[in-house]
Amino acid sequence: MSDITRGEQALPKAGHRDVANASLFFKRWLANPLQMGSIIPSSDTLCRRIAALVKRAEDEVVVELGAGTGVISRALLAAGVPAEKLVVVEIVRDMADHLRAALPGVNVICGDAFELPKALPEAMHGKVGTAICGIPLVLLPRADQQRFVDAVEAVAPGKGFLLYTYCITSPLPYRQLGLTAKREVWTPLNFPPASVWHYQPARS
Ligand SMILES: C[S@@+](CC[C@H](N)C(=O)[O-])C[C@H]1O[C@@H](n2cnc3c(N)ncnc32)[C@H](O)[C@@H]1O
């Protein structure tokens, strides 16, 4: 089950730290470290570098999967993605509630990214410019990684997704998953240092 809500107003005035809510993040890490994948939210630098990679036609949305407390969402808004064209998916209800309060006007879906075709409104299927993933996919079995790849492909055919990670090499066995891979970013200005990979369906 998932639910979607959108606030009334536009851009948040809050800065990276206000949105980050490090205490909520840490509390959720204690509760479920494998689901969180990180002790603290992404750094301002990493968020800005991810936002700089986003591509979107005017009628397309940006979808962020595993939005946490919303630091990347905020960077996307600051980089010019209109609030109504940003969709964030977060499985933890406390965090989804925080996202609704911190990011007015953004479409917040409290749901499972692996069920994206069900969670995302049908009008947005085929209208995803960029999908960004923060879910720690590296920790999952291959069958679950494939399920994630297929879920994104169902709503964003051919687009693939950006994945940020602390791995030095590709966190996904991309050839086995039918993908191509390109590392777009590496930054030491994150704890731990992080990379951003762009995965796309391999053409046969
Ligand atoms: C590494 S944190 C990233 C948080 C935030 N985007 C950041 O950069 O600070 C991963 C987030 O993915 C969420 N998550 C994990 N599995 C998920 C799923 N299946 N669907 C949606 N969100 C999920 C977790 O609750 C957590 O908030």
The ligand as an SDF file (V2000), in Angstrom:
LIG
                    3D

 27 29  0  0  0  0  0  0  0  0999 V2000
   20.8860    5.8030    2.3240 C   0  0  0  0  0  0  0  0  0  0  0  0
   19.2700    6.4130    2.8490 S   0  0  0  0  0  0  0  0  0  0  0  0
   19.2130    7.8220    1.7360 C   0  0  0  0  0  0  0  0  0  0  0  0
   18.4320    8.9550    2.3030 C   0  0  0  0  0  0  0  0  0  0  0  0
   18.5730   10.3030    1.6070 C   0  0  0  0  0  0  0  0  0  0  0  0
   18.1500   10.2370    0.2270 N   0  0  0  0  0  0  0  0  0  0  0  0
   19.9780   10.8480    1.6990 C   0  0  0  0  0  0  0  0  0  0  0  0
   20.6720   10.8810    0.6730 O   0  0  0  0  0  0  0  0  0  0  0  0
   20.3870   11.2530    2.7900 O   0  0  0  0  0  0  0  0  0  0  0  0
   18.1400    5.2290    2.1080 C   0  0  0  0  0  0  0  0  0  0  0  0
   16.6550    5.5590    2.2620 C   0  0  0  0  0  0  0  0  0  0  0  0
   15.9050    4.6040    1.4740 O   0  0  0  0  0  0  0  0  0  0  0  0
   14.7280    4.2560    2.1900 C   0  0  0  0  0  0  0  0  0  0  0  0
   14.2610    2.9570    1.6570 N   0  0  0  0  0  0  0  0  0  0  0  0
   14.8180    1.7420    1.8630 C   0  0  0  0  0  0  0  0  0  0  0  0
   14.1330    0.7890    1.1830 N   0  0  0  0  0  0  0  0  0  0  0  0
   13.1320    1.4420    0.5160 C   0  0  0  0  0  0  0  0  0  0  0  0
   12.1000    1.0010   -0.3650 C   0  0  0  0  0  0  0  0  0  0  0  0
   11.9700   -0.2780   -0.6950 N   0  0  0  0  0  0  0  0  0  0  0  0
   11.2500    1.9210   -0.8750 N   0  0  0  0  0  0  0  0  0  0  0  0
   11.3830    3.2410   -0.5570 C   0  0  0  0  0  0  0  0  0  0  0  0
   12.3310    3.7090    0.2870 N   0  0  0  0  0  0  0  0  0  0  0  0
   13.2100    2.8220    0.8130 C   0  0  0  0  0  0  0  0  0  0  0  0
   15.1840    4.2130    3.6440 C   0  0  0  0  0  0  0  0  0  0  0  0
   14.1110    4.2970    4.5490 O   0  0  0  0  0  0  0  0  0  0  0  0
   16.1260    5.4410    3.6820 C   0  0  0  0  0  0  0  0  0  0  0  0
   15.4180    6.5970    4.0200 O   0  0  0  0  0  0  0  0  0  0  0  0
  1  2  1  0
  2  3  1  0
  2 10  1  0
  3  4  1  0
  4  5  1  0
  5  6  1  0
  5  7  1  0
  7  8  2  0
  7  9  1  0
 10 11  1  0
 11 12  1  0
 11 26  1  0
 12 13  1  0
 13 14  1  0
 13 24  1  0
 14 15  1  0
 14 23  1  0
 15 16  2  0
 16 17  1  0
 17 18  1  0
 17 23  2  0
 18 19  1  0
 18 20  2  0
 20 21  1  0
 21 22  2  0
 22 23  1  0
 24 25  1  0
 24 26  1  0
 26 27  1  0
M  CHG  2   2   1   9  -1
M  END
$$$$
